[in-house]
């Protein structure tokens, strides 16, 4: 038993080196946002950062903090990050909006292409909303009934899965009776796909809105942005230095 316990402790230590934990939820959130800046590449879109890239950078920074909580370069990085976030807040921009490269022709082309995809997705998204809106609202209210937070999450997860499955099955049954078995199968498969399209459509509209808002802000306040660009560049350089030294 003692040998098993020793092996377990050794494995935990090795895992902590490879994937270090965070000192607090605040630290995890802060380092995740820093990692987003480091991992995001400038492009003509308000892009999301790969979760894998963000987690990798954040965990490596957490490893530095774990080994030396008073690391001077890490403290300098976090100070620069706090100043940069404050400036972004004053500008009303996110890092994704600020990092995007706003070349007028490319922005217009990106907007038109995104708009065409949105218009093509609208009919399918409409079907997805019609199919899911009632069961979603019912489960949203049922999910508030448990007093325990963990139970609320469980009820919502299992409830949505069960309720939506029943809706898909019922939809397939009634469509199949009216138009044939093939149409019923198509309806039961197509309903969740249309729901997925609706969710993606909302995200795409938000990204297009963010792109245009960021473009407008950058054009109107171009003279005020050099210092903020320098701050962002400094954060990336400091983070790369900290990671390299680690």
C-alpha positions as CSV (number, residue, x, y, z in Angstrom):
1,X,0.0,0.0,0.0
2,X,2.8,2.4,0.9
3,X,4.5,1.7,-2.5
4,X,1.2,2.4,-4.3
5,X,0.8,5.7,-2.3
6,X,4.4,6.7,-3.2
7,X,3.8,5.9,-6.9
8,X,0.6,8.0,-6.8
9,X,2.4,10.9,-5.2
10,X,5.2,10.6,-7.8
11,X,2.7,10.6,-10.6
12,X,0.9,13.6,-9.2
13,X,4.3,15.5,-9.0
14,X,5.1,14.7,-12.6
15,X,1.6,15.8,-13.7
16,X,2.0,19.0,-11.8
17,X,5.2,19.7,-13.7
18,X,3.6,18.9,-17.1
19,X,0.3,20.5,-16.3
20,X,0.6,22.8,-13.3
21,X,-2.4,23.9,-11.4
22,X,-3.4,27.5,-10.7
23,X,-3.1,29.2,-7.4
24,X,-6.6,30.6,-7.6
25,X,-9.5,31.0,-10.1
26,X,-8.5,34.7,-10.4
27,X,-5.0,33.7,-11.5
28,X,-6.4,31.1,-14.0
29,X,-8.6,33.8,-15.5
30,X,-5.9,36.4,-15.6
31,X,-3.3,34.1,-17.2
32,X,-5.8,32.8,-19.7
33,X,-6.4,36.3,-20.9
34,X,-2.6,36.9,-21.2
35,X,-2.3,33.7,-23.1
36,X,-5.0,34.8,-25.5
37,X,-3.0,37.9,-26.4
38,X,0.2,35.8,-26.9
39,X,-1.4,33.1,-29.0
40,X,-3.6,35.4,-31.2
41,X,-2.2,36.2,-34.6
42,X,-3.2,39.4,-36.3
43,X,-5.6,38.7,-39.2
44,X,-8.5,40.3,-41.0
45,X,-11.2,38.9,-38.6
46,X,-12.2,39.2,-35.0
47,X,-10.8,35.7,-34.4
48,X,-11.0,33.4,-31.4
49,X,-7.8,31.8,-30.1
50,X,-7.3,28.0,-30.2
51,X,-8.2,26.6,-26.8
52,X,-5.2,24.3,-26.9
53,X,-2.8,27.2,-27.6
54,X,-4.4,29.4,-24.9
55,X,-4.3,26.5,-22.3
56,X,-0.7,25.7,-23.2
57,X,0.6,29.2,-22.7
58,X,-1.5,29.8,-19.6
59,X,-0.3,26.6,-17.9
60,X,3.4,27.4,-18.7
61,X,3.0,30.8,-17.1
62,X,1.3,29.2,-14.1
63,X,4.3,26.9,-13.9
64,X,6.6,29.9,-13.6
65,X,4.4,31.4,-10.9
66,X,4.4,28.1,-9.1
67,X,8.1,27.8,-9.0
68,X,8.8,31.4,-8.2
69,X,5.7,33.5,-7.1
70,X,8.0,36.6,-6.9
71,X,9.4,36.3,-10.4
72,X,10.2,39.9,-11.5
73,X,9.6,39.4,-15.2
74,X,6.3,37.7,-14.6
75,X,5.2,40.6,-12.3
76,X,6.3,43.1,-15.0
77,X,4.2,41.1,-17.6
78,X,1.1,41.2,-15.4
79,X,1.6,44.9,-14.7
80,X,1.8,45.6,-18.5
81,X,-1.2,43.4,-19.1
82,X,-3.3,45.3,-16.5
83,X,-2.4,48.6,-18.2
84,X,-3.2,47.3,-21.6
85,X,-6.6,45.9,-20.5
86,X,-7.5,49.3,-18.9
87,X,-6.7,51.1,-22.2
88,X,-8.8,48.6,-24.2
89,X,-11.7,49.2,-21.8
90,X,-11.4,53.0,-22.4
91,X,-11.4,52.4,-26.2
92,X,-14.3,50.0,-25.9
93,X,-12.4,47.2,-27.7
94,X,-11.5,43.6,-27.0
95,X,-8.0,42.3,-27.8
96,X,-9.5,40.3,-30.8
97,X,-10.9,43.6,-32.2
98,X,-7.7,45.5,-31.5
99,X,-5.4,42.8,-33.0
100,X,-7.3,42.5,-36.3
101,X,-5.7,44.0,-39.4
102,X,-8.1,46.4,-40.8
103,X,-7.3,46.9,-44.5
104,X,-10.3,48.5,-46.1
105,X,-10.6,46.3,-49.1
106,X,-10.1,43.1,-47.1
107,X,-12.6,44.2,-44.4
108,X,-15.2,44.9,-47.1
109,X,-14.6,41.5,-48.7
110,X,-14.6,39.7,-45.4
111,X,-17.9,41.5,-44.5
112,X,-19.6,40.6,-47.8
113,X,-18.5,36.9,-47.6
114,X,-19.7,36.7,-44.0
115,X,-23.0,38.3,-44.9
116,X,-23.5,35.8,-47.7
117,X,-22.9,32.9,-45.4
118,X,-25.3,34.4,-42.8
119,X,-28.0,34.8,-45.4
120,X,-27.5,31.2,-46.6
121,X,-27.8,29.9,-43.0
122,X,-30.9,31.9,-42.0
123,X,-33.5,29.4,-43.3
124,X,-31.8,26.5,-41.5
125,X,-31.3,28.6,-38.3
126,X,-35.0,29.6,-38.3
127,X,-36.0,25.9,-38.4
128,X,-33.5,25.2,-35.5
129,X,-35.0,28.0,-33.4
130,X,-38.6,26.9,-34.0
131,X,-37.7,23.3,-33.1
132,X,-35.7,24.1,-29.9
133,X,-37.2,27.3,-28.5
134,X,-40.1,25.7,-26.5
135,X,-38.2,22.7,-25.0
136,X,-35.3,25.1,-24.2
137,X,-37.5,27.5,-22.3
138,X,-39.2,24.6,-20.4
139,X,-35.9,23.1,-19.3
140,X,-34.5,26.5,-18.5
141,X,-37.3,26.9,-15.9
142,X,-37.1,23.4,-14.6
143,X,-33.3,23.7,-14.2
144,X,-33.8,26.5,-11.7
145,X,-35.9,24.4,-9.4
146,X,-33.1,22.5,-7.5
147,X,-31.4,24.5,-4.8
148,X,-28.0,22.7,-5.1
149,X,-25.8,24.3,-7.8
150,X,-24.3,20.9,-8.8
151,X,-27.8,19.4,-9.1
152,X,-28.9,22.3,-11.3
153,X,-26.1,21.6,-13.7
154,X,-27.0,17.9,-13.8
155,X,-30.7,18.5,-14.3
156,X,-30.0,20.9,-17.1
157,X,-27.5,18.6,-18.9
158,X,-29.6,15.4,-18.6
159,X,-32.9,17.3,-19.1
160,X,-31.8,19.0,-22.3
161,X,-30.4,15.8,-23.7
162,X,-33.6,13.8,-22.9
163,X,-36.0,16.5,-23.9
164,X,-34.3,17.3,-27.2
165,X,-34.1,13.6,-28.0
166,X,-37.8,13.2,-27.5
167,X,-38.5,16.2,-29.6
168,X,-36.3,14.8,-32.5
169,X,-38.0,11.4,-32.2
170,X,-41.5,12.9,-32.2
171,X,-40.7,15.1,-35.1
172,X,-39.4,12.2,-37.1
173,X,-42.4,10.1,-36.2
174,X,-45.0,12.7,-37.3
175,X,-43.2,13.8,-40.4
176,X,-42.7,10.1,-41.3
177,X,-46.4,9.4,-41.0
178,X,-47.3,12.4,-43.1
179,X,-44.6,12.1,-45.8
180,X,-42.9,8.7,-45.5
181,X,-40.1,7.1,-43.6
182,X,-37.3,8.8,-45.5
183,X,-38.7,12.2,-44.7
184,X,-39.1,11.2,-41.0
185,X,-35.5,10.1,-40.8
186,X,-34.4,13.3,-42.5
187,X,-36.4,15.5,-40.1
188,X,-35.0,13.7,-37.0
189,X,-31.5,14.1,-38.2
190,X,-31.9,17.6,-39.7
191,X,-33.5,19.1,-36.5
192,X,-30.3,19.0,-34.3
193,X,-28.2,20.1,-37.3
194,X,-30.4,23.1,-37.8
195,X,-30.1,23.9,-34.1
196,X,-26.3,23.8,-34.5
197,X,-26.5,26.1,-37.5
198,X,-28.6,28.6,-35.3
199,X,-25.9,28.6,-32.6
200,X,-23.2,29.1,-35.1
201,X,-25.1,31.9,-36.8
202,X,-25.4,33.8,-33.6
203,X,-21.6,33.6,-33.1
204,X,-20.9,34.6,-36.7
205,X,-23.2,37.7,-36.4
206,X,-21.4,38.7,-33.2
207,X,-18.0,38.3,-35.0
208,X,-19.1,40.4,-38.0
209,X,-20.5,43.1,-35.6
210,X,-17.2,43.0,-33.7
211,X,-15.2,43.4,-36.9
212,X,-17.1,46.4,-38.1
213,X,-17.2,48.0,-34.6
214,X,-13.5,47.5,-34.2
215,X,-12.8,48.9,-37.7
216,X,-14.8,52.0,-37.0
217,X,-13.1,52.6,-33.7
218,X,-9.6,52.1,-35.1
219,X,-10.3,54.5,-38.0
220,X,-11.7,57.2,-35.7
221,X,-9.0,56.9,-33.0
222,X,-6.0,56.0,-35.0
223,X,-3.9,58.7,-33.5
224,X,-4.5,57.3,-30.0
225,X,-3.6,53.7,-30.7
226,X,0.2,53.7,-31.1
227,X,0.8,53.6,-27.4
228,X,-1.7,50.7,-27.0
229,X,0.0,48.8,-29.9
230,X,3.3,49.3,-28.1
231,X,1.8,48.0,-24.9
232,X,0.5,44.9,-26.7
233,X,3.8,44.2,-28.4
234,X,5.5,44.6,-25.0
235,X,3.2,42.0,-23.4
236,X,4.0,39.5,-26.2
237,X,7.7,40.1,-25.8
238,X,7.6,39.8,-22.0
239,X,5.6,36.6,-22.1
240,X,7.9,35.1,-24.7
241,X,10.9,36.0,-22.5
242,X,9.3,34.5,-19.4
243,X,8.4,31.3,-21.2
244,X,11.8,31.0,-22.7
245,X,13.6,31.5,-19.4
246,X,11.3,28.9,-17.8
